[in-house]
C-alpha cells in the first residue's frame, strides 16, 4: 500500500495547482468511456486538499464525466461495429473483450435491451451507482437512443454522485480527512472490492429478462 499512499499524498499536493483540475477532468472523461479506474478517489483527494473548492471540483468531475460519456456514446454509435469483421465488432470492441473478460458482448446487448423501455432510468442508475457507466454509455450509442435524453440522465446521475461526495467533504472535511489518514489501507481495499464487484453485478443484472413495457 506504500505506493498508493504516496500517490494519495501527491494528489493532495495537486489541490493548489492547475494540474489537479486538469487531471481530474481527464480522469473523469476517460473513466466514462474506456478507462477502468473511477474518478471518485481523485475527486475526494482534491476536495480534501482544498475543502473550500469541493463543489468546484465536483463541477469539473461532472463535466469531464458527461463529456466522456458522450464520447463513449459516439464510440458505440459509429465505431463499435464493423461489418468487415466476421464477428461484427470493430478492433476496438474486440480489444476490450479480449483484455477485460468481465466486459462481454452479452453485457452490451443486455444494456441495449433495457434501453427499449427504460432509457433515462437505465442511464441514471449507471451514472449514479458503481455500475460501470461506460458500458451503458457505449450501449446507448449502439442502441441510438435519444442523445438529449442520454445527456440529461448523465448530468443528473453523475452530478448527484459527485456533488454528494463533495458535500460530505464540505461539511465533514476535517473528520473525513482524519479517517482517510487513519484507515487509508482499508479505504483502498473496500473501494477496490466495490469497483471489481460492480462489473460482476452488472453482468448478472443484464442477464435478467427485461420486463415488457407494452
Secondary structure, 3 states (H helix, E strand, C coil): CHHHHHHHHHHHHHHHCHHHHHHHHHHHHHHCCCCCCCCHHHHHHHHHHCHHHHHHHHHHHHHHHHHHHHHHHHHHHHHCECCCCCCCECHHHHHHHHHCCCCCHHHHHHHHHHHHHHHHHHHHHHHHCCCCHHHHHHHHHHHCCCHHHHHHHHHHHHHHHHHHHHHHHHHHHHHHHHHHHHCHHHHHHHHHHHHHHHHHHHHHHCCCCCCCCC
